[in-house]
Amino acid sequence: MPNRLSHANSPYLQQHQHNPVDWYPWGEEALARARAEDKPIFLSIGYAACHWCHVMAHESFEDPALAALMNAHFVNVKVDREERPDLDSIYMGAVVALTGQGGWPMSVFLTPDGAPFFGGTYFPPTPRHGLPAFSQVLRGVQEAWTQRRADVVTGGADIVAHLRSGALAAPEPGVPSFDDLAAAVRGLLQSYDGRLGGWGRAPKFPQPMTIEFLLRYHLLTGEAVPLDMAIRTLRAMARGGLYDQLGGGFHRYSVDARWLVPHFEKMLYDNAQLARVYLHAWQVTHDPEFERVVVETLDYVLREMTDPAGGFYASQDADSEGEEGRFFVWSEAEVDALLGAAAAPFKEAYGVTAAGNFEGHTILAQDLSLESPLAGSGVDPAGAALRRARAVLFAAREQRVRPARDDKVLASWNGLMLAALAEAGIALERDDYLEAARRNGDFLLGQMRTPAGRLYRTWRNGTAALNAYLEDHAGVAEGLLTLYQATFDERYFIGARELADLALKHFSDPVGGCFDTADDHEALVLRPKDVQDNATPSGSALLTTVLLKLAALTGEARYADAAAQALGGVTGFLGRYPTGFAQWLCAAAFDLSEPHQVALVGARGDARLEALLAELRSTYRPSLVAAHSQTPVNGTEPVVPLLVGRGLVEGAPAAYVCRGFVCRQPVMTPAALRQTLAAPASG
């Protein structure tokens, strides 16, 4: 019989509805039972696309004997980390404190009041690789709870106290400077893999925020080394197995240093951030390889990850038919049979061999065996012959059993994809991208807002649920601001500003910065406040980015002051932990650049106005915000304060270029606009 998870809206929780484990979703019912029966809580946190979550579920949670042991001695709670990032953050911090490492599935044992006292990640059904069997863990925890209760409770209290104190000692507040940005670049260079791209050793994760910062630093300073690090890494990732060479889009990470063998799940947040940074790299370099990756990635999202209502789905699984990567890999015989005479050049281009490179099969990748994968392997993915071959294999792959898809819609991740589509729609002149962005913006402002204007965290099959977090308000606000810049539809500016104001009202910490949960959120063992960027930007860093843009568009000191306070609190981290504070570095670079504010006035469709707008969008200008107004009607005040007092010049469209709301004389030609934007700040 289905357990309580059958009523959940999360696909991950529903995956466990037929387990013999007496699962509860997180909530007062489970906590009250733990208190009433004086039992510890076993908390299992994972997500739908997690390979090892599936493994542990099959090995342990589907085992009747293990389930009986769990049901007898514990109140068992299952949580989707993507729905509840607050619980994930708190208890991941506890697991790292207890074991020195973290990951998913996360397995944590709590006192009835929620204090963690023991935990880990994956536990096997029998002892192996230095890990105890899950049954041994269960019996050991149960014995400790009944025989050494005082020690358990004290240990849980100590862990909570440690988490409250913060894992990183906060440095003295400061003001970010160019020296901090330069120190971050030096730190990135030290850990950079100059041969294969990326940072650190295997496993290697894409670092889109880090690459974005390097692009911005290059544009600010003209230095070549940051651009080289960014470009080499982008090329290496796009040529490896991390990238789906047939269908577009990126897998989660590479298990090796060569970007060859990925963990095959595809996450919306990775593809949103990577599509955007590849777009920016194309705008800087005009490299067609980067443009191709942007198009293929966004086409994949529109094809496979888009709900008819306008939202974007969370993820696709790594597994199909019970095997990791089965959907994506090829045997030489399959390629030969499908391509015939065209097989030989394709196999050479993408490394297809009889032995394969992954469990007897081949993950398609360009030649990574060269001393430098960037020296040129002779592969031209845009070539007609290879395009035709890829199309044949893609069509054949479409007939395979697909990996499962997590079709819930998460607000913050949708905000990231919204920003990518809006920018790409303009830069690449793709009306379909811009239309998808508009539909998503309308969806977020409509179906994912409460009657009071707050956001919901998640939506699925027409039902929105759960309190939104700081990252949701910030992520959607960033997406809406980007959509405003692309369309100049004032509804999106208004929506972004409302969400930023709600974030300041409900998430601000009186001593500085913001909490991850709202002031009226469920009380937990602590109120999380994680400022570090991880696979996605921290809510605080993204909100700071939004506040800086709003300050530039409105001139309101409250936005600038809140952003300055937040940046000041992390200044000491920027040069020391650049990959952990990369979105903060992007925000600091924007602030230090003295961003341009451009007010455009004139009727859309007027060739003179469109020429000014085309010049504004002719290259990547990350330190610029723009607003547009038609000629004033009946003296109404514009919605965007930057436009106040801006009018036509002798009846002609004009661009007003300002810094700190100090404006130069309006310009009316693209050449004059280009010259004004190139002038130094003090000019």
NUFIDO-556981 format. One line per 4 residues: number of its first residue (from 0); their letters; for each residue x, y, z of C-alpha. Coordinates in nm, 2 decimals, padded with zeros to 4 digits. Each point is the difference from the previous one (the first is absolute). Layout:
<atoms>
NUM> a> X Y Z  ... .
</atoms>
This chain:
<atoms>
0> mpnr> 00.00 00.00 00.00  00.12 00.35 -00.07  00.14 00.19 00.31  -00.06 00.36 00.09 .
4> lsha> 00.22 00.13 -00.28  -00.26 -00.10 -00.25  -00.17 00.34 00.07  00.32 00.20 -00.06 .
8> nspy> 00.03 00.23 -00.30  00.38 -00.07 -00.03  00.10 -00.26 -00.26  00.29 -00.09 00.23 .
12> lqqh> -00.23 -00.08 00.29  -00.24 -00.18 -00.22  00.29 -00.23 -00.11  -00.01 -00.13 00.36 .
16> qhnp> -00.37 -00.04 00.04  00.01 -00.38 -00.04  00.29 -00.06 00.24  -00.08 -00.22 00.30 .
20> vdwy> 00.15 00.28 00.21  -00.26 00.20 00.19  00.11 00.33 -00.14  -00.13 00.34 00.10 .
24> pwge> 00.05 00.32 -00.19  00.17 00.27 00.22  -00.27 00.16 00.22  -00.15 00.03 00.34 .
28> eala> -00.17 -00.34 -00.03  00.34 -00.18 -00.01  00.16 00.22 00.26  -00.30 -00.04 00.24 .
32> rara> 00.02 -00.38 -00.03  00.37 00.00 00.07  -00.06 00.21 00.32  -00.30 -00.21 00.10 .
36> edkp> 00.18 -00.34 -00.05  00.34 00.13 00.11  00.16 -00.13 -00.31  00.29 00.15 -00.20 .
40> ifls> -00.07 00.12 -00.36  00.17 -00.15 -00.30  00.01 00.28 -00.26  00.08 -00.10 -00.35 .
44> igya> 00.06 00.29 -00.25  00.05 -00.04 -00.37  -00.13 00.11 -00.34  -00.16 -00.17 -00.30 .
48> achw> 00.30 00.00 -00.23  00.25 -00.13 00.26  00.15 -00.33 -00.11  00.12 -00.11 00.35 .
52> chvm> -00.34 00.09 00.15  -00.15 -00.26 -00.24  00.27 -00.25 00.10  -00.07 00.03 00.37 .
56> ahes> -00.37 00.00 -00.05  00.02 -00.33 -00.19  00.25 -00.16 00.23  -00.14 00.11 00.33 .
60> fedp> -00.34 00.18 -00.01  -00.15 -00.28 -00.21  00.13 -00.27 00.23  -00.29 -00.12 00.24 .
64> alaa> 00.24 -00.11 00.27  00.18 00.34 00.01  -00.33 00.18 -00.03  -00.13 -00.19 00.31 .
68> lmna> 00.31 00.10 00.19  -00.05 00.36 -00.10  -00.37 00.00 00.08  00.05 -00.16 00.34 .
72> hfvn> 00.26 00.24 00.14  -00.03 00.33 -00.20  -00.24 00.25 -00.14  00.11 00.01 -00.36 .
76> vkvd> -00.02 00.32 -00.20  00.08 00.05 -00.36  00.08 00.35 -00.14  00.05 00.13 -00.36 .
80> reer> 00.30 00.23 00.04  -00.11 00.20 -00.30  -00.34 00.08 00.17  00.16 00.07 00.34 .
84> pdld> 00.35 00.16 -00.04  -00.03 00.12 00.36  00.00 -00.35 00.14  00.26 -00.11 -00.24 .
88> siym> 00.23 00.28 00.10  -00.04 -00.05 00.37  00.05 -00.37 00.00  00.27 -00.01 -00.27 .
92> gavv> 00.19 00.23 00.23  -00.05 -00.25 00.28  00.12 -00.29 -00.21  00.31 00.19 -00.12 .
96> altg> 00.08 00.09 00.37  -00.04 -00.36 00.10  00.18 -00.18 -00.28  00.20 00.27 -00.19 .
100> qggw> -00.19 -00.05 -00.32  -00.35 00.01 -00.14  -00.21 -00.11 -00.29  -00.33 -00.17 -00.09 .
104> pmsv> -00.18 -00.21 00.10  00.04 00.17 00.34  -00.07 -00.22 00.30  -00.04 00.18 00.33 .
108> fltp> -00.12 -00.11 00.34  -00.18 00.27 00.21  -00.14 00.04 00.35  -00.37 00.05 00.00 .
112> dgap> 00.06 00.38 00.02  00.20 -00.01 -00.32  00.36 00.01 00.13  00.23 -00.22 -00.22 .
116> ffgg> 00.23 -00.24 00.19  00.12 -00.25 -00.26  00.01 00.00 -00.37  00.16 -00.09 -00.33 .
120> tyfp> -00.09 -00.04 -00.36  -00.04 -00.33 -00.19  00.01 -00.31 00.22  00.03 -00.34 -00.18 .
124> ptpr> -00.21 -00.31 00.09  00.32 -00.18 00.10  00.33 00.13 00.13  00.23 00.12 -00.28 .
128> hglp> 00.26 00.26 -00.09  00.03 00.09 00.36  -00.37 00.07 00.04  -00.21 -00.19 00.26 .
132> afsq> -00.32 -00.17 -00.12  -00.31 00.21 00.03  -00.14 -00.26 00.24  00.30 00.04 00.23 .
136> vlrg> -00.05 00.38 -00.01  -00.36 -00.04 00.10  00.07 -00.24 00.29  00.29 00.21 00.12 .
140> vqea> -00.21 00.32 00.01  -00.29 -00.18 00.17  00.24 -00.14 00.26  00.15 00.34 00.06 .
144> wtqr> -00.35 00.16 00.03  -00.11 -00.25 00.26  00.33 -00.06 00.19  00.18 00.34 -00.02 .
148> radv> -00.27 00.25 -00.04  00.17 00.28 00.19  00.31 -00.02 -00.23  -00.22 00.00 -00.31 .
152> vtgg> -00.20 00.31 00.11  00.32 00.18 00.10  00.16 -00.08 -00.33  -00.30 00.12 -00.19 .
156> adiv> 00.00 00.33 00.20  00.37 00.04 -00.07  -00.05 -00.04 -00.38  -00.29 00.25 00.00 .
160> ahlr> 00.22 00.25 00.19  00.28 -00.06 -00.26  -00.23 00.06 -00.29  -00.13 00.32 00.16 .
164> sgal> 00.35 00.13 00.04  00.06 -00.04 -00.37  00.25 -00.22 -00.18  00.21 00.30 -00.11 .
168> aape> 00.11 00.26 00.24  -00.14 00.33 -00.12  00.27 00.25 -00.09  -00.01 00.36 00.10 .
172> pgvp> -00.25 00.19 -00.22  00.17 00.19 -00.29  -00.06 00.16 -00.33  00.08 -00.21 -00.31 .
176> sfdd> 00.28 00.15 -00.22  00.17 -00.08 -00.32  00.27 -00.16 00.21  -00.25 -00.25 00.13 .
180> laaa> -00.10 -00.09 -00.36  00.37 -00.03 -00.10  00.07 -00.23 00.30  -00.29 -00.22 -00.11 .
184> vrgl> 00.14 -00.02 -00.35  00.34 -00.10 00.14  -00.16 -00.27 00.22  -00.19 -00.14 -00.30 .
188> lqsy> 00.32 -00.01 -00.20  00.17 -00.21 00.27  -00.27 -00.27 00.00  -00.05 00.02 -00.38 .
192> dgrl> 00.06 -00.31 -00.22  00.19 00.16 -00.29  -00.01 -00.31 -00.21  -00.36 -00.12 00.03 .
196> ggwg> -00.18 00.31 00.14  -00.19 00.04 00.31  00.10 00.02 00.36  00.13 -00.27 00.24 .
200> rapk> 00.02 -00.37 -00.06  -00.26 -00.27 -00.07  -00.29 00.01 00.04  -00.03 00.32 -00.20 .
204> fpqp> -00.31 00.22 00.01  -00.09 00.27 -00.24  00.05 00.34 00.16  -00.22 00.24 -00.20 .
208> mtie> 00.01 00.28 00.26  00.38 -00.02 00.02  00.03 00.02 -00.38  -00.25 00.29 -00.01 .
212> fllr> 00.22 00.19 00.25  00.31 -00.06 -00.21  -00.17 00.13 -00.31  -00.11 00.31 00.19 .
216> yhll> 00.35 00.05 00.15  00.15 -00.02 -00.35  -00.25 00.27 -00.13  00.08 00.22 00.30 .
220> tgea> 00.38 -00.02 -00.02  00.09 -00.13 -00.35  00.21 -00.27 00.15  00.04 -00.31 -00.22 .
224> vpld> 00.06 -00.27 00.26  -00.35 00.00 00.15  -00.15 -00.02 -00.35  00.23 -00.29 -00.09 .
228> mair> -00.10 -00.19 00.31  -00.37 00.05 -00.08  00.03 -00.09 -00.37  00.21 -00.31 00.05 .
232> tlra> -00.24 -00.13 00.26  -00.31 00.06 -00.21  00.16 -00.17 -00.30  00.11 -00.30 00.20 .
236> marg> -00.34 -00.05 00.16  -00.18 00.04 -00.33  00.22 -00.26 -00.17  -00.02 -00.26 00.27 .
240> glyd> -00.26 -00.25 00.11  -00.13 00.25 00.25  -00.18 00.15 -00.29  -00.27 -00.20 -00.18 .
244> qlgg> 00.15 00.00 -00.35  -00.32 -00.11 -00.16  -00.28 00.16 00.19  00.16 00.31 00.15 .
248> gfhr> 00.01 00.09 00.36  00.25 -00.08 00.28  00.01 -00.29 00.25  00.06 00.08 00.37 .
252> ysvd> 00.38 -00.06 00.03  00.29 -00.20 -00.12  00.14 -00.28 00.21  00.34 00.04 -00.16 .
256> arwl> 00.23 00.30 -00.07  -00.05 -00.03 -00.38  -00.37 00.09 -00.01  -00.05 -00.34 -00.16 .
260> vphf> -00.22 -00.21 00.23  -00.29 00.19 00.16  -00.26 -00.08 00.26  -00.27 00.00 -00.26 .
264> ekml> -00.28 00.19 00.17  -00.09 00.34 -00.16  -00.10 00.28 00.23  -00.19 00.31 -00.10 .
268> ydna> 00.22 00.23 00.20  00.32 -00.13 -00.17  -00.14 00.05 -00.34  -00.14 00.34 00.08 .
272> qlar> 00.33 00.14 00.13  00.21 -00.17 -00.26  -00.21 00.12 -00.29  00.03 00.35 00.13 .
276> vylh> 00.37 00.00 00.05  00.06 -00.17 -00.34  -00.21 00.28 -00.15  00.21 00.26 00.17 .
280> awqv> 00.32 -00.17 -00.12  -00.13 00.00 -00.35  -00.08 00.37 00.03  00.36 00.07 00.11 .
284> thdp> 00.18 -00.23 -00.24  -00.25 -00.06 -00.29  00.11 -00.37 00.01  -00.27 -00.19 -00.19 .
288> efer> 00.06 -00.31 00.22  -00.14 00.19 00.29  -00.30 00.12 -00.19  -00.07 -00.36 -00.11 .
292> vvve> 00.01 -00.12 00.37  -00.24 00.28 00.10  -00.25 -00.09 -00.27  00.02 -00.38 00.06 .
296> tldy> -00.04 00.04 00.37  -00.29 00.24 -00.01  -00.17 -00.21 -00.28  00.04 -00.30 00.23 .
300> vlre> -00.17 00.18 00.28  -00.29 00.11 -00.22  -00.04 -00.34 -00.15  00.03 -00.22 00.32 .
304> mtdp> -00.03 00.21 00.31  -00.29 00.24 -00.06  -00.35 -00.03 00.14  -00.29 00.11 -00.22 .
308> aggf> -00.09 00.25 00.27  00.34 00.18 -00.04  00.21 -00.13 00.28  00.32 -00.20 -00.04 .
312> yasq> 00.05 -00.34 00.16  00.27 -00.07 00.26  00.20 -00.29 -00.13  00.05 -00.31 -00.20 .
316> dads> 00.12 -00.33 00.15  00.34 -00.16 -00.05  -00.15 -00.34 -00.02  -00.22 -00.18 -00.25 .
320> egee> -00.10 -00.37 00.00  00.19 -00.03 00.33  00.34 00.11 -00.14  00.18 00.33 00.04 .
324> grff> 00.06 00.16 -00.34  -00.16 -00.27 -00.21  -00.20 00.26 -00.20  00.31 00.20 -00.10 .
328> vwse> 00.27 -00.26 -00.08  00.07 -00.20 -00.32  00.16 -00.32 -00.12  00.21 00.00 -00.31 .
332> aevd> -00.24 -00.25 -00.16  -00.29 00.24 00.05  00.18 00.29 -00.16  00.12 -00.22 -00.29 .
336> allg> -00.35 -00.13 -00.06  -00.16 00.35 00.00  00.26 00.19 -00.19  00.13 -00.25 -00.25 .
340> aaaa> 00.27 00.16 -00.22  -00.02 00.32 00.21  00.10 -00.18 00.32  00.38 00.02 -00.03 .
344> pfke> 00.03 00.38 00.01  -00.26 00.03 00.27  00.18 -00.27 00.21  00.33 00.18 -00.04 .
348> aygv> -00.16 00.34 00.09  -00.18 -00.12 00.31  00.23 -00.28 00.13  -00.22 -00.30 -00.07 .
352> taag> 00.20 -00.32 00.03  -00.08 -00.37 00.05  00.13 00.01 00.36  -00.18 00.32 00.08 .
356> nfeg> 00.09 00.24 00.28  -00.28 -00.08 00.25  -00.09 -00.35 00.10  00.05 -00.14 -00.35 .
360> htil> -00.19 00.28 -00.17  00.10 00.35 -00.12  -00.09 00.33 00.14  00.01 00.23 -00.30 .
364> aqdl> 00.27 00.26 00.03  00.25 00.18 -00.21  00.36 -00.11 00.01  00.13 00.08 00.35 .
368> sles> 00.32 -00.20 -00.02  00.20 00.29 -00.14  00.25 00.18 00.22  -00.24 00.29 -00.02 .
372> plag> -00.36 -00.07 -00.09  -00.02 00.36 -00.12  00.27 -00.03 -00.27  -00.25 -00.13 -00.24 .
376> sgvd> -00.11 -00.36 -00.06  -00.10 00.05 -00.35  -00.37 -00.04 00.10  -00.24 00.24 -00.16 .
380> paga> -00.33 -00.07 00.17  -00.17 00.26 -00.23  00.12 -00.19 -00.31  -00.28 -00.14 -00.21 .
384> alrr> 00.11 -00.36 00.01  00.02 -00.01 00.37  -00.32 00.18 00.04  -00.18 -00.26 -00.21 .
388> arav> 00.16 -00.28 00.20  -00.10 00.15 00.33  -00.35 00.05 -00.12  -00.02 -00.37 -00.09 .
392> lfaa> 00.13 -00.11 00.34  -00.23 00.25 00.18  -00.30 -00.14 -00.18  00.09 -00.35 00.10 .
396> reqr> 00.06 00.10 00.36  -00.35 00.15 00.01  -00.13 -00.35 -00.03  00.17 -00.11 00.32 .
400> vrpa> -00.16 -00.01 00.34  00.05 00.35 00.14  00.14 00.08 00.34  -00.26 00.11 00.24 .
404> rddk> -00.07 00.37 00.03  -00.07 00.20 00.31  -00.28 00.22 -00.13  -00.04 00.22 00.30 .
408> vlas> 00.06 00.37 -00.06  00.23 00.19 00.25  -00.02 00.37 00.02  00.37 00.09 00.04 .
412> wngl> 00.12 -00.24 -00.27  -00.27 00.14 -00.24  00.13 00.35 00.07  00.35 -00.11 -00.11 .
416> mlaa> -00.14 -00.15 -00.33  -00.22 00.30 -00.06  00.31 00.22 00.01  00.19 -00.22 -00.24 .
420> laea> -00.29 -00.02 -00.25  -00.07 00.37 00.01  00.36 00.10 -00.07  00.04 -00.27 -00.27 .
424> gial> -00.32 00.11 -00.17  00.14 00.35 -00.05  00.36 -00.09 -00.07  -00.07 -00.28 -00.24 .
428> erdd> -00.32 00.16 -00.15  -00.20 -00.31 00.10  -00.36 00.09 00.03  -00.09 -00.34 00.14 .
432> ylea> 00.24 00.05 00.29  -00.14 00.33 00.08  -00.36 -00.13 -00.02  00.09 -00.29 00.23 .
436> arrn> 00.15 00.26 00.24  -00.31 00.21 -00.01  -00.22 -00.31 00.07  00.22 -00.09 00.29 .
440> gdfl> 00.00 00.35 00.14  -00.38 00.01 -00.02  -00.02 -00.35 00.15  00.22 00.09 00.30 .
444> lgqm> -00.19 00.33 00.06  -00.33 -00.19 -00.03  -00.01 -00.36 00.11  00.29 00.02 00.25 .
448> rtpa> -00.11 00.29 00.21  -00.21 00.00 00.31  -00.30 00.24 00.03  00.23 00.22 00.21 .
452> grly> 00.26 00.02 -00.28  00.25 -00.24 00.16  00.14 -00.28 -00.20  -00.06 -00.37 00.03 .
456> rtwr> 00.31 -00.23 -00.01  -00.14 -00.28 -00.22  -00.27 -00.07 -00.26  -00.11 -00.32 -00.16 .
460> ngta> -00.31 -00.10 -00.20  -00.17 00.32 00.07  00.06 00.01 00.37  00.24 00.25 00.16 .
464> alna> 00.13 -00.07 00.35  00.25 00.07 00.28  00.14 00.32 00.12  00.26 00.16 -00.23 .
468> yled> 00.35 00.07 00.12  00.23 00.29 -00.04  00.16 -00.17 -00.31  -00.35 -00.01 -00.16 .
472> hagv> -00.08 00.36 00.05  00.35 00.10 -00.12  00.02 -00.24 -00.29  -00.34 00.09 -00.14 .
476> aegl> 00.07 00.37 00.05  00.33 -00.04 -00.19  -00.18 -00.18 -00.28  -00.28 00.26 -00.02 .
480> ltly> 00.26 00.29 -00.01  00.18 -00.17 -00.28  -00.33 -00.05 -00.18  -00.08 00.37 00.05 .
484> qatf> 00.33 00.09 -00.16  -00.09 -00.22 -00.30  -00.36 00.12 -00.05  -00.03 00.32 00.20 .
488> dery> -00.34 -00.12 00.11  -00.06 00.18 00.33  -00.19 -00.28 00.15  00.33 -00.20 00.04 .
492> figa> 00.18 00.30 00.17  -00.29 00.04 00.24  -00.01 -00.37 00.08  00.38 -00.01 00.06 .
496> rela> -00.02 00.31 00.23  -00.29 -00.14 00.20  00.19 -00.33 00.06  00.32 00.18 00.10 .
500> dlal> -00.21 00.22 00.25  -00.16 -00.32 00.14  00.35 -00.16 00.04  00.12 00.31 00.19 .
504> khfs> -00.31 00.00 00.22  -00.02 -00.37 00.09  00.36 -00.14 -00.03  00.23 00.28 00.13 .
508> dpvg> 00.21 -00.06 00.31  00.02 00.31 00.22  00.37 -00.06 00.05  00.06 -00.01 -00.38 .
512> gcfd> -00.07 -00.21 -00.30  -00.30 -00.23 -00.04  -00.12 -00.33 00.13  -00.09 -00.28 -00.25 .
516> tadd> -00.35 -00.04 00.16  -00.26 00.26 00.06  -00.09 00.15 00.33  -00.33 -00.20 00.00 .
520> heal> 00.15 -00.33 -00.11  -00.03 -00.32 00.20  00.22 00.00 00.31  00.30 -00.23 -00.04 .
524> vlrp> 00.30 -00.08 00.22  00.16 00.31 -00.15  -00.08 00.26 -00.26  00.24 -00.06 -00.29 .
528> kdvq> 00.21 00.28 -00.14  00.23 -00.15 -00.26  00.20 00.26 -00.19  00.21 -00.24 -00.20 .
532> dnat> -00.07 -00.06 -00.37  -00.03 -00.37 -00.08  -00.14 -00.16 -00.32  -00.24 00.29 00.00 .
536> psgs> 00.06 00.36 00.12  -00.07 00.06 00.37  -00.33 00.19 00.05  00.20 00.28 00.17 .
540> allt> 00.24 00.04 -00.29  -00.27 00.00 -00.26  -00.22 00.24 00.20  00.31 00.23 00.03 .
544> tvll> 00.03 -00.01 -00.38  -00.36 00.09 -00.04  00.02 00.28 00.25  00.30 00.16 -00.18 .
548> klaa> -00.20 -00.01 -00.33  -00.30 00.15 00.17  00.21 00.27 00.15  00.13 00.09 -00.34 .
552> ltge> -00.35 00.00 -00.15  -00.17 00.19 00.28  00.26 00.20 00.18  -00.14 -00.11 00.33 .
556> arya> 00.26 -00.01 00.28  -00.17 -00.28 00.19  00.09 -00.24 -00.28  00.35 00.12 -00.02 .
560> daaa> 00.05 00.00 00.38  -00.14 -00.36 00.04  00.23 -00.12 -00.28  00.30 00.18 00.15 .
564> qalg> -00.06 -00.15 00.34  -00.03 -00.35 -00.14  00.31 00.03 -00.21  00.19 00.14 00.30 .
568> gvtg> -00.08 -00.30 00.20  00.17 -00.24 -00.25  00.29 00.22 -00.12  00.25 -00.20 00.20 .
572> flgr> -00.10 -00.32 -00.18  00.02 00.12 -00.36  00.37 -00.04 -00.05  00.04 -00.31 00.22 .
576> yptg> -00.29 -00.22 -00.13  -00.08 00.13 -00.35  -00.19 -00.31 -00.13  -00.21 00.01 00.32 .
580> faqw> -00.08 00.37 -00.05  -00.01 00.03 -00.37  -00.35 00.16 -00.02  00.11 00.25 00.26 .
584> lcaa> 00.31 00.08 -00.21  -00.23 00.06 -00.30  -00.21 00.24 00.21  00.32 00.17 00.13 .
588> afdl> 00.13 00.04 -00.35  -00.33 00.16 -00.11  00.01 00.24 00.30  00.37 00.10 -00.05 .
592> seph> -00.05 00.06 -00.37  -00.22 00.31 00.07  -00.27 -00.15 -00.23  -00.14 00.19 -00.29 .
596> qval> -00.37 00.09 00.02  -00.15 00.06 -00.34  -00.34 00.16 -00.05  -00.14 -00.05 -00.35 .
600> vgar> -00.29 00.22 -00.11  -00.19 -00.05 -00.32  -00.26 -00.21 -00.17  00.08 -00.36 -00.06 .
604> gdar> 00.01 -00.07 -00.37  00.15 00.34 -00.07  00.32 -00.08 -00.19  00.20 00.26 00.19 .
608> leal> -00.10 -00.15 00.34  00.06 -00.36 -00.12  00.35 00.10 -00.12  00.09 00.13 00.34 .
612> lael> -00.13 -00.31 00.16  00.19 -00.22 -00.24  00.32 00.18 00.10  -00.07 -00.04 00.36 .
616> rsty> -00.04 -00.38 -00.05  00.28 -00.04 -00.25  00.24 -00.15 00.25  00.00 -00.14 00.36 .
620> rpsl> -00.03 00.29 00.24  -00.05 -00.16 00.35  00.04 00.34 00.17  -00.30 00.17 -00.16 .
624> vaah> -00.37 00.03 00.07  -00.24 00.15 -00.24  -00.36 00.13 00.01  -00.22 00.11 -00.28 .
628> sqtp> -00.29 00.24 -00.03  -00.23 00.08 -00.29  -00.05 00.38 -00.03  -00.19 00.12 00.31 .
632> vngt> -00.37 -00.02 -00.01  -00.22 00.24 00.20  00.29 00.08 00.23  -00.01 -00.34 00.18 .
636> epvv> 00.30 -00.08 00.20  00.20 -00.30 -00.13  00.01 -00.32 00.21  00.38 -00.02 -00.01 .
640> pllv> 00.15 00.31 00.18  00.30 00.01 -00.23  -00.24 00.13 -00.27  -00.13 00.29 00.20 .
644> grgl> 00.06 00.32 -00.19  00.13 -00.17 -00.31  -00.16 00.11 -00.32  00.05 00.01 -00.37 .
648> vega> 00.27 00.24 -00.13  -00.15 00.23 -00.26  -00.26 -00.26 -00.07  00.26 -00.28 -00.06 .
652> paay> 00.07 -00.31 00.21  00.29 00.03 00.24  00.22 -00.19 00.24  00.09 00.15 00.33 .
656> vcrg> 00.32 -00.16 00.14  00.04 00.04 00.38  00.22 -00.12 00.28  -00.12 00.04 00.36 .
660> fvcr> -00.30 00.19 -00.16  00.25 00.27 -00.12  -00.08 00.01 -00.37  00.19 00.11 -00.31 .
664> qpvm> -00.17 00.19 -00.28  -00.24 -00.22 -00.19  00.12 -00.17 -00.32  -00.20 -00.08 -00.31 .
668> tpaa> 00.23 -00.22 -00.21  00.15 -00.34 00.05  00.35 00.14 -00.04  -00.05 00.26 00.26 .
672> lrqt> -00.15 -00.26 00.24  00.30 -00.23 -00.06  00.24 00.29 00.07  -00.18 00.11 00.32 .
676> laap> -00.01 -00.36 00.14  00.37 -00.03 -00.06  00.09 00.32 00.18  00.16 -00.04 00.35 .
680> asg> -00.22 00.04 00.30  00.16 00.33 00.09  -00.03 00.14 -00.35 .
</atoms>
